[in-house]
Amino acid sequence: MKRRDFIQKASLASAGVMAASPLLSHPFEDGVIKKLGFQAYTVRDVIYKDMAGTLKALRKAGYSYCELFDFQDGKILGKSISEAKAILDKSKISVKSIHVPTGSGKKVSGTMNHEFQRAIDDAKELGAEYLVCPWLNTDERQNIDQYKALTDLLQKCGEMCNNSGLGFAYHNHEFEFEELDGQIPFDLILATDPKLVQIELDIYWVRYAGQNPLNIMRENRGRIPFWHVKDLSLDEGKPMTEVGNGIIDWKQIFRHKEESGMKYFYVEQDRNFANNSIESLKTSLKYLKKINY
């Protein structure tokens, strides 16, 4: 399964992300989105300088929960766990999940490969419900055997989380859908135990790879507790853009919330901001608040 031609994707987008049967799912909150979360990576340019002020601005904008990153060695976003928790508590923004690195290079405590229980304990102190494997470095995905080893690591981390009362998930990009040594890496990840390894579906990257997110939801019912919600532009390079400014039919996507098992979703935009990171999150929120699916 090679990446599809861009022109094909554009035509599929105009058809509404390839419709699936609306009978398979039900709207939630009467078809209106009432609570929104964000992935803190979006505001990495400001959250390190002023975590309290950034969270305050996003809470005022209407966000009520978040997903964090830069989590290892007893720290989150460069702060001690206790300091970060105090700031989060004051902001009234709750943490639902945290991205934890594999730690494949230098041995660092609190990563998937090194003293993972520390990450679990710190996540629980922050009030998180899940830990998520967010990314594979290029040297971790050179051949299919590395993905096979990854699945063992995912299973191990998932079991440790399960034993400690947390959930565990894997976050996709586009490269998991590219054929490698005659196999599709994402298929190997999906072959793990769904009770131990769930999926955080990044809808932008699924579409970027020429795949249909609704098919993935339908084939993995109840296994996708988190979505990353960011839009895809048809500009050169298919850059990210504010939700509502791209080609993805979000009304159609959100009709499949229950089918996928989605508990929370995070608005995210890594780059290509119309103005700045906070304003982009506000723009996306305003759009999502207005859609009625």
Order of alpha helices (4+ residues) and beta strands (2+ residues): alpha-beta-alpha-alpha-beta-beta-beta-beta-alpha-beta-alpha-beta-alpha-beta-alpha-beta-alpha-alpha-beta-beta-beta-alpha-alpha-beta-alpha
